[in-house]
């Protein structure tokens, strides 16, 4: 018996977020049928090595939380500090509908991607920031 593909079948999401909020949002979209590509910078998502018991994980092992939040997503490394990484993102963006990022107050400007939306006007970008991208609390630490 085939499963219903979901109401978001055909939606393509680029998940460049780390932590819990962004990956969880992308997982919900995936469960509703969207195709989600998890983009990770060199070193991978820090959540890969997180352990509730603070025990080190074996090399190549991902944490249970990382596995839960990223189930069903395709993954690729994308170094935004390199020309190759920015070119890869420019290749993926025309086919994507939504990009989720959690780079903090400067958002994409911090990662030299301020022109991404100008080059791909159809792309909606969700920027996750705990206290906003501007103002006196923009740099204030927080967690999920």
C-alpha positions in Angstrom: 0.0 0.0 0.0 1.5 3.3 -1.1 1.5 6.2 1.3 -0.1 9.5 0.4 2.8 11.8 -0.7 1.5 14.7 1.4 0.2 18.1 0.7 3.6 19.6 0.2 4.8 17.2 -2.5 6.8 19.2 -5.0 8.0 21.8 -2.5 11.8 21.9 -2.3 13.5 23.1 0.9 17.1 23.9 1.5 17.8 23.5 5.2 20.9 25.4 6.2 19.9 25.6 9.9 21.5 24.2 13.0 20.2 23.7 16.5 16.7 22.5 17.0 14.2 25.1 15.7 15.2 25.1 12.0 15.8 21.4 11.6 12.5 20.7 13.3 10.6 23.0 11.0 12.3 21.4 8.0 11.4 17.9 9.4 7.7 18.9 9.7 7.8 20.1 6.1 9.5 16.8 5.1 6.8 14.8 6.8 4.2 16.8 4.9 5.8 15.7 1.6 8.4 18.4 0.9 11.8 17.4 -0.5 14.4 18.7 2.0 18.1 19.0 1.4 20.2 19.4 4.5 23.1 21.7 3.8 26.0 21.5 6.2 29.1 23.6 6.4 32.6 22.0 6.9 32.6 20.1 10.2 28.9 19.3 9.9 26.0 20.3 12.0 27.2 20.6 15.7 24.1 18.6 16.7 25.7 15.6 15.1 28.0 15.2 18.1 25.6 16.3 20.8 24.8 13.9 23.6 22.3 14.4 26.4 24.7 12.5 28.7 27.6 14.6 27.5 29.4 11.4 26.5 31.5 11.5 23.4 30.1 9.7 20.4 32.1 7.2 18.3 33.6 8.6 15.1 31.1 8.6 12.4 28.2 8.2 14.8 25.4 10.8 14.8 23.4 11.7 17.9 19.9 10.5 18.3 18.6 14.1 18.3 20.4 14.8 15.0 19.0 11.6 13.5 15.4 12.5 14.6 15.5 16.1 13.4 17.0 15.1 10.0 15.2 11.9 9.2 14.3 11.7 5.5 16.4 14.6 4.4 19.2 14.4 1.8 22.5 15.8 3.0 25.4 17.6 1.3 28.3 19.7 2.6 28.4 23.3 1.3 31.3 25.6 2.4 29.9 29.1 1.9 33.3 30.6 2.4 34.5 29.0 -0.8 33.5 29.9 -4.4 32.6 26.2 -5.0 30.1 26.3 -2.1 28.5 29.5 -3.2 28.3 28.1 -6.8 26.6 25.0 -5.4 24.0 27.0 -3.6 23.4 29.0 -6.8 22.9 25.7 -8.6 20.4 24.5 -6.0 18.5 27.7 -5.5 16.6 27.8 -8.9 14.9 24.5 -8.0 14.2 25.4 -4.4 11.1 27.2 -3.0 12.3 27.8 0.6 15.6 28.2 2.4 15.8 27.9 6.2 18.9 29.4 7.9 20.0 30.2 11.4 23.2 32.2 10.9 22.3 34.8 13.5 21.8 38.5 13.4 23.7 39.2 10.2 21.9 36.3 8.4 23.1 35.7 4.9 24.9 39.0 4.8 27.3 37.5 7.3 27.9 34.6 4.9 28.3 36.8 1.8 25.0 35.7 0.4 23.1 38.9 0.5 22.5 38.8 -3.3 21.0 35.2 -3.2 17.4 36.4 -3.1 18.1 39.1 -5.7 19.4 36.4 -8.1 16.5 34.0 -7.2 13.5 36.2 -6.5 11.1 33.2 -6.2 13.1 31.8 -3.2 11.6 32.5 0.3 14.1 32.7 3.1 13.3 32.0 6.7 16.0 33.4 9.0 15.9 32.1 12.5 17.1 34.6 15.1 16.4 34.5 18.8 16.2 38.3 19.4 15.9 39.6 15.8 18.6 40.7 13.4 18.9 44.2 14.7 18.6 46.1 17.9 20.2 46.0 21.4 19.5 42.3 22.0 20.5 41.0 18.5 23.7 39.4 19.7 22.3 38.2 23.0 22.8 34.4 23.5 19.8 32.1 23.6 18.8 28.5 22.9 15.8 26.6 21.7 
